[in-house]
């Protein structure tokens, strides 16, 4: 693998042997937070570079009731919740993902980390790109960390996008920011 600066300065070119990395399916779990939308922005250049499909997954936790405004003690039916999530996922894909990138939408009910890991295995994804809110202390203990569980349990590589971090992906950068060497 070779890493070098490109022109204009500020961009990085990563040259890989064509046999070293193969991405055909990318799983991006989405909870519609700003943080998870950031993971979508990381998945797009990977999908573009490797001609990969992005699978968007939303897991409706069984421990919460779902309403049109989010998770609360509402009484939205399972079918209404699924229709609402499907509508939101389609809107996210339409507004965020270029038309040339193939996408798929999946909705599951259950324990978030388990469903993410199960979908990754079932769909034979090459990488999971997900976000973390970076909670610590009491908030982490109370809510737990879906991301931490996915990293521990997934059978494929996991790229974790932090809510606040040094950005290395710019959605405005041309598709060739990451290039693969076929030699």
Secondary structure, 3 states (H helix, E strand, C coil): CEEEECCCCCCEEEEEECCCCCCCEEEEECCCCHHHHHHHHHHHHHHHHHCCEEEEEEEEECCCEEECCEEECCCCCHHHHHHHHHHHHHHHHHHHCCCCCCEEEEEEEECHHHHHHHHHHHCCCCEEEEEECCCCHHHHHHHCCHHHHHHHHCCCEEEEEECCCCCCCCCCCCHHHCEEECC
